[in-house]
Amino acid sequence: MRKKIVAGNWKMNMDLAEGLKLASSIDKYFSENPSNKATVIVCTPFIHLAGAHEILKHGKIALGAQNCASEASGAFTGEISAWMVKSTGAEYVIIGHSERRSYYNEDDKTLNKKTLLAINSGLKVIFCCGEVLKEREEKKHFLIVKRQLEEGLFPLSVEQMDKIVIAYEPVWAIGTGLTASPDQAQEMHKYIRDMVKEKYGNECAKKLPVLYGGSCKPSNAAEIFSKPDVDGGLIGGAALNKEDFTAIVEAV
């Protein structure tokens, strides 16, 4: 069986001291209450990565970044490359989050380039996909996710897919108070898994973790996670609160 994954995305929140304090409190909790059912990941802003690694490196929590550059190195002021992320001790990187697609116009070709750079740098990738409200209302949500995966992810080889976690984000449910129903989440997750099966075969599809990423909180996590093709969550706002985040992990 696939092990569940709960990944916290801190987004652009907390200064250095605040972030390291949160990392310490989460590390302390899971040192005292280890989760045998879920892999726990925290994806921090770049400034926290090296310090958080020192806090987390002897514990049970994996570390990830929220983005990486689409180039390996060079004169790209302000960018952080995948190998720089890897050098901090991080194991994961989020690529293709809906906010990167929307606010920074990252297209599928760029996201595929980032994904390959991340894998070649020794990172595992949490690759995000999902539709906005208008696309859902127009019943284009399957077509949108299909395009995002075919263009952004499916140029990878089956061996490279071993380094991938997919996160389905119904964009209309992020920060809006709306949440996809457990049945809506299951429907899309199964669709994604069936696409992977068609492209890469049944073994790859069975191994691939697919996470739900849309306003998951302690009150709805257990029901969403109970669906057969939902392998955990990519958690936003609730990841900034130790009690909420650990409760979501416990909901597994």
Contacts in CASP RR format, 6 or more apart in sequence:
PFRMAT RR
TARGET T0000
AUTHOR 0000-0000-0000
METHOD contacts of the structure
MODEL  1
MRKKIVAGNWKMNMDLAEGLKLASSIDKYFSENPSNKATVIVCTPFIHLA
GAHEILKHGKIALGAQNCASEASGAFTGEISAWMVKSTGAEYVIIGHSER
RSYYNEDDKTLNKKTLLAINSGLKVIFCCGEVLKEREEKKHFLIVKRQLE
EGLFPLSVEQMDKIVIAYEPVWAIGTGLTASPDQAQEMHKYIRDMVKEKY
GNECAKKLPVLYGGSCKPSNAAEIFSKPDVDGGLIGGAALNKEDFTAIVE
AV
2 206 0 8 1.000
2 207 0 8 1.000
2 208 0 8 1.000
2 209 0 8 1.000
2 231 0 8 1.000
3 37 0 8 1.000
3 38 0 8 1.000
3 39 0 8 1.000
3 209 0 8 1.000
3 231 0 8 1.000
4 37 0 8 1.000
4 38 0 8 1.000
4 39 0 8 1.000
4 209 0 8 1.000
4 225 0 8 1.000
4 231 0 8 1.000
4 232 0 8 1.000
4 252 0 8 1.000
5 38 0 8 1.000
5 39 0 8 1.000
5 40 0 8 1.000
5 41 0 8 1.000
5 165 0 8 1.000
5 209 0 8 1.000
5 211 0 8 1.000
5 231 0 8 1.000
5 232 0 8 1.000
5 233 0 8 1.000
6 38 0 8 1.000
6 39 0 8 1.000
6 40 0 8 1.000
6 41 0 8 1.000
6 232 0 8 1.000
6 233 0 8 1.000
6 235 0 8 1.000
6 245 0 8 1.000
6 248 0 8 1.000
6 249 0 8 1.000
6 252 0 8 1.000
7 40 0 8 1.000
7 41 0 8 1.000
7 42 0 8 1.000
7 43 0 8 1.000
7 64 0 8 1.000
7 92 0 8 1.000
7 94 0 8 1.000
7 126 0 8 1.000
7 165 0 8 1.000
7 167 0 8 1.000
7 211 0 8 1.000
7 233 0 8 1.000
7 234 0 8 1.000
7 235 0 8 1.000
8 41 0 8 1.000
8 42 0 8 1.000
8 43 0 8 1.000
8 234 0 8 1.000
8 235 0 8 1.000
8 236 0 8 1.000
8 239 0 8 1.000
8 245 0 8 1.000
9 43 0 8 1.000
9 66 0 8 1.000
9 94 0 8 1.000
9 97 0 8 1.000
9 234 0 8 1.000
9 235 0 8 1.000
9 236 0 8 1.000
9 239 0 8 1.000
10 19 0 8 1.000
10 22 0 8 1.000
10 42 0 8 1.000
10 43 0 8 1.000
10 44 0 8 1.000
10 45 0 8 1.000
10 48 0 8 1.000
10 66 0 8 1.000
10 236 0 8 1.000
10 239 0 8 1.000
10 240 0 8 1.000
11 45 0 8 1.000
11 66 0 8 1.000
11 99 0 8 1.000
11 236 0 8 1.000
11 237 0 8 1.000
12 45 0 8 1.000
13 45 0 8 1.000
13 240 0 8 1.000
14 22 0 8 1.000
14 45 0 8 1.000
14 48 0 8 1.000
14 240 0 8 1.000
16 47 0 8 1.000
16 48 0 8 1.000
19 44 0 8 1.000
19 48 0 8 1.000
19 52 0 8 1.000
20 48 0 8 1.000
20 51 0 8 1.000
20 52 0 8 1.000
20 55 0 8 1.000
22 240 0 8 1.000
22 242 0 8 1.000
23 42 0 8 1.000
23 44 0 8 1.000
23 48 0 8 1.000
23 51 0 8 1.000
23 52 0 8 1.000
23 55 0 8 1.000
23 56 0 8 1.000
24 55 0 8 1.000
25 242 0 8 1.000
26 40 0 8 1.000
26 42 0 8 1.000
26 61 0 8 1.000
26 242 0 8 1.000
26 245 0 8 1.000
26 246 0 8 1.000
27 55 0 8 1.000
27 56 0 8 1.000
27 59 0 8 1.000
27 61 0 8 1.000
29 242 0 8 1.000
29 246 0 8 1.000
30 40 0 8 1.000
30 59 0 8 1.000
30 60 0 8 1.000
30 61 0 8 1.000
30 246 0 8 1.000
30 249 0 8 1.000
31 59 0 8 1.000
31 60 0 8 1.000
33 246 0 8 1.000
34 60 0 8 1.000
35 60 0 8 1.000
35 249 0 8 1.000
35 250 0 8 1.000
35 252 0 8 1.000
37 252 0 8 1.000
38 232 0 8 1.000
38 249 0 8 1.000
38 252 0 8 1.000
39 62 0 8 1.000
40 60 0 8 1.000
40 61 0 8 1.000
40 62 0 8 1.000
40 249 0 8 1.000
41 61 0 8 1.000
41 62 0 8 1.000
41 63 0 8 1.000
41 64 0 8 1.000
41 91 0 8 1.000
41 92 0 8 1.000
41 126 0 8 1.000
42 52 0 8 1.000
42 56 0 8 1.000
42 61 0 8 1.000
42 62 0 8 1.000
42 63 0 8 1.000
42 64 0 8 1.000
42 239 0 8 1.000
43 63 0 8 1.000
43 64 0 8 1.000
43 65 0 8 1.000
43 66 0 8 1.000
43 92 0 8 1.000
43 93 0 8 1.000
43 94 0 8 1.000
43 126 0 8 1.000
44 52 0 8 1.000
44 63 0 8 1.000
44 64 0 8 1.000
44 65 0 8 1.000
44 66 0 8 1.000
45 66 0 8 1.000
46 65 0 8 1.000
46 66 0 8 1.000
46 80 0 8 1.000
46 85 0 8 1.000
49 63 0 8 1.000
49 64 0 8 1.000
49 65 0 8 1.000
49 85 0 8 1.000
49 88 0 8 1.000
49 89 0 8 1.000
49 90 0 8 1.000
50 88 0 8 1.000
50 89 0 8 1.000
51 88 0 8 1.000
52 63 0 8 1.000
53 63 0 8 1.000
53 88 0 8 1.000
53 89 0 8 1.000
53 90 0 8 1.000
56 62 0 8 1.000
56 63 0 8 1.000
57 89 0 8 1.000
62 91 0 8 1.000
62 92 0 8 1.000
63 88 0 8 1.000
63 89 0 8 1.000
63 90 0 8 1.000
63 91 0 8 1.000
63 92 0 8 1.000
64 85 0 8 1.000
64 90 0 8 1.000
64 91 0 8 1.000
64 92 0 8 1.000
64 93 0 8 1.000
64 94 0 8 1.000
65 80 0 8 1.000
65 85 0 8 1.000
65 88 0 8 1.000
65 90 0 8 1.000
65 92 0 8 1.000
65 93 0 8 1.000
65 94 0 8 1.000
66 93 0 8 1.000
66 94 0 8 1.000
66 97 0 8 1.000
67 80 0 8 1.000
67 93 0 8 1.000
67 94 0 8 1.000
67 95 0 8 1.000
67 97 0 8 1.000
67 100 0 8 1.000
68 80 0 8 1.000
68 81 0 8 1.000
68 82 0 8 1.000
68 84 0 8 1.000
68 85 0 8 1.000
68 93 0 8 1.000
68 95 0 8 1.000
68 114 0 8 1.000
68 117 0 8 1.000
68 118 0 8 1.000
68 123 0 8 1.000
69 76 0 8 1.000
69 79 0 8 1.000
69 80 0 8 1.000
69 81 0 8 1.000
69 82 0 8 1.000
69 114 0 8 1.000
69 117 0 8 1.000
70 110 0 8 1.000
70 113 0 8 1.000
70 114 0 8 1.000
70 117 0 8 1.000
71 79 0 8 1.000
71 81 0 8 1.000
71 117 0 8 1.000
72 81 0 8 1.000
72 82 0 8 1.000
72 83 0 8 1.000
72 117 0 8 1.000
73 81 0 8 1.000
73 83 0 8 1.000
81 117 0 8 1.000
81 121 0 8 1.000
82 93 0 8 1.000
82 114 0 8 1.000
82 117 0 8 1.000
82 118 0 8 1.000
82 120 0 8 1.000
82 121 0 8 1.000
82 122 0 8 1.000
82 123 0 8 1.000
83 121 0 8 1.000
85 93 0 8 1.000
85 118 0 8 1.000
85 121 0 8 1.000
85 123 0 8 1.000
86 121 0 8 1.000
86 122 0 8 1.000
86 123 0 8 1.000
90 123 0 8 1.000
91 123 0 8 1.000
91 124 0 8 1.000
92 123 0 8 1.000
92 124 0 8 1.000
92 125 0 8 1.000
92 126 0 8 1.000
92 165 0 8 1.000
93 118 0 8 1.000
93 123 0 8 1.000
93 124 0 8 1.000
93 125 0 8 1.000
93 126 0 8 1.000
94 125 0 8 1.000
94 126 0 8 1.000
94 128 0 8 1.000
94 167 0 8 1.000
94 234 0 8 1.000
95 111 0 8 1.000
95 114 0 8 1.000
95 115 0 8 1.000
95 118 0 8 1.000
95 125 0 8 1.000
95 126 0 8 1.000
95 127 0 8 1.000
95 128 0 8 1.000
96 106 0 8 1.000
96 111 0 8 1.000
96 114 0 8 1.000
96 127 0 8 1.000
96 128 0 8 1.000
96 129 0 8 1.000
97 128 0 8 1.000
97 169 0 8 1.000
98 128 0 8 1.000
98 130 0 8 1.000
98 132 0 8 1.000
98 169 0 8 1.000
98 171 0 8 1.000
98 174 0 8 1.000
100 106 0 8 1.000
101 107 0 8 1.000
101 111 0 8 1.000
101 128 0 8 1.000
102 171 0 8 1.000
108 147 0 8 1.000
108 148 0 8 1.000
108 151 0 8 1.000
108 152 0 8 1.000
109 151 0 8 1.000
109 152 0 8 1.000
111 127 0 8 1.000
111 152 0 8 1.000
112 151 0 8 1.000
112 152 0 8 1.000
112 153 0 8 1.000
112 155 0 8 1.000
112 156 0 8 1.000
115 125 0 8 1.000
115 127 0 8 1.000
115 152 0 8 1.000
115 153 0 8 1.000
115 156 0 8 1.000
115 164 0 8 1.000
116 156 0 8 1.000
116 160 0 8 1.000
118 124 0 8 1.000
118 125 0 8 1.000
119 125 0 8 1.000
119 156 0 8 1.000
119 160 0 8 1.000
119 163 0 8 1.000
122 163 0 8 1.000
123 163 0 8 1.000
124 163 0 8 1.000
124 164 0 8 1.000
124 165 0 8 1.000
125 163 0 8 1.000
125 164 0 8 1.000
125 165 0 8 1.000
126 165 0 8 1.000
126 166 0 8 1.000
126 167 0 8 1.000
126 211 0 8 1.000
126 234 0 8 1.000
127 152 0 8 1.000
127 153 0 8 1.000
127 164 0 8 1.000
127 165 0 8 1.000
127 166 0 8 1.000
127 167 0 8 1.000
128 166 0 8 1.000
128 167 0 8 1.000
128 168 0 8 1.000
128 169 0 8 1.000
128 234 0 8 1.000
129 144 0 8 1.000
129 145 0 8 1.000
129 148 0 8 1.000
129 149 0 8 1.000
129 153 0 8 1.000
129 166 0 8 1.000
129 167 0 8 1.000
129 168 0 8 1.000
129 169 0 8 1.000
129 192 0 8 1.000
130 141 0 8 1.000
130 144 0 8 1.000
130 145 0 8 1.000
130 148 0 8 1.000
130 168 0 8 1.000
130 169 0 8 1.000
130 170 0 8 1.000
130 171 0 8 1.000
131 140 0 8 1.000
131 141 0 8 1.000
131 144 0 8 1.000
131 145 0 8 1.000
131 170 0 8 1.000
131 171 0 8 1.000
131 172 0 8 1.000
132 171 0 8 1.000
132 172 0 8 1.000
133 171 0 8 1.000
133 172 0 8 1.000
135 141 0 8 1.000
135 144 0 8 1.000
136 170 0 8 1.000
136 172 0 8 1.000
141 170 0 8 1.000
141 188 0 8 1.000
142 188 0 8 1.000
142 191 0 8 1.000
145 168 0 8 1.000
145 188 0 8 1.000
145 191 0 8 1.000
145 192 0 8 1.000
146 195 0 8 1.000
149 166 0 8 1.000
149 192 0 8 1.000
149 195 0 8 1.000
153 164 0 8 1.000
153 166 0 8 1.000
154 199 0 8 1.000
156 164 0 8 1.000
158 200 0 8 1.000
158 201 0 8 1.000
158 204 0 8 1.000
161 196 0 8 1.000
161 200 0 8 1.000
161 204 0 8 1.000
161 208 0 8 1.000
162 204 0 8 1.000
162 207 0 8 1.000
164 208 0 8 1.000
165 208 0 8 1.000
165 209 0 8 1.000
165 210 0 8 1.000
165 211 0 8 1.000
166 192 0 8 1.000
166 196 0 8 1.000
166 208 0 8 1.000
166 209 0 8 1.000
166 210 0 8 1.000
166 211 0 8 1.000
167 210 0 8 1.000
167 211 0 8 1.000
167 212 0 8 1.000
167 213 0 8 1.000
167 233 0 8 1.000
167 234 0 8 1.000
168 185 0 8 1.000
168 188 0 8 1.000
168 189 0 8 1.000
168 192 0 8 1.000
168 210 0 8 1.000
168 211 0 8 1.000
168 212 0 8 1.000
168 213 0 8 1.000
169 213 0 8 1.000
169 214 0 8 1.000
169 234 0 8 1.000
170 180 0 8 1.000
170 184 0 8 1.000
170 185 0 8 1.000
170 188 0 8 1.000
170 213 0 8 1.000
170 214 0 8 1.000
172 178 0 8 1.000
173 179 0 8 1.000
173 180 0 8 1.000
173 213 0 8 1.000
173 214 0 8 1.000
173 215 0 8 1.000
174 213 0 8 1.000
174 214 0 8 1.000
174 215 0 8 1.000
174 236 0 8 1.000
175 214 0 8 1.000
175 215 0 8 1.000
175 237 0 8 1.000
176 215 0 8 1.000
177 215 0 8 1.000
178 215 0 8 1.000
179 214 0 8 1.000
179 215 0 8 1.000
179 216 0 8 1.000
179 220 0 8 1.000
180 188 0 8 1.000
180 212 0 8 1.000
180 214 0 8 1.000
182 220 0 8 1.000
182 223 0 8 1.000
182 224 0 8 1.000
182 226 0 8 1.000
182 227 0 8 1.000
182 230 0 8 1.000
183 227 0 8 1.000
185 212 0 8 1.000
185 224 0 8 1.000
185 227 0 8 1.000
185 230 0 8 1.000
186 227 0 8 1.000
186 228 0 8 1.000
186 229 0 8 1.000
186 230 0 8 1.000
189 210 0 8 1.000
189 212 0 8 1.000
189 227 0 8 1.000
189 229 0 8 1.000
189 230 0 8 1.000
189 231 0 8 1.000
190 228 0 8 1.000
190 229 0 8 1.000
192 210 0 8 1.000
192 229 0 8 1.000
193 205 0 8 1.000
193 208 0 8 1.000
193 210 0 8 1.000
193 229 0 8 1.000
194 205 0 8 1.000
196 204 0 8 1.000
196 205 0 8 1.000
196 208 0 8 1.000
197 204 0 8 1.000
197 205 0 8 1.000
209 231 0 8 1.000
209 232 0 8 1.000
210 229 0 8 1.000
210 230 0 8 1.000
210 231 0 8 1.000
211 230 0 8 1.000
211 231 0 8 1.000
211 232 0 8 1.000
211 233 0 8 1.000
211 234 0 8 1.000
212 224 0 8 1.000
212 225 0 8 1.000
212 230 0 8 1.000
212 232 0 8 1.000
212 233 0 8 1.000
212 234 0 8 1.000
213 233 0 8 1.000
213 234 0 8 1.000
213 235 0 8 1.000
213 236 0 8 1.000
214 234 0 8 1.000
216 224 0 8 1.000
216 233 0 8 1.000
216 234 0 8 1.000
216 235 0 8 1.000
216 236 0 8 1.000
216 238 0 8 1.000
216 248 0 8 1.000
217 238 0 8 1.000
217 244 0 8 1.000
217 248 0 8 1.000
218 238 0 8 1.000
218 244 0 8 1.000
218 247 0 8 1.000
218 248 0 8 1.000
218 251 0 8 1.000
221 233 0 8 1.000
221 247 0 8 1.000
221 248 0 8 1.000
221 251 0 8 1.000
221 252 0 8 1.000
222 251 0 8 1.000
224 230 0 8 1.000
224 232 0 8 1.000
224 233 0 8 1.000
225 232 0 8 1.000
225 233 0 8 1.000
225 251 0 8 1.000
225 252 0 8 1.000
232 252 0 8 1.000
233 248 0 8 1.000
235 245 0 8 1.000
235 248 0 8 1.000
237 244 0 8 1.000
238 244 0 8 1.000
238 245 0 8 1.000
238 248 0 8 1.000
239 245 0 8 1.000
END
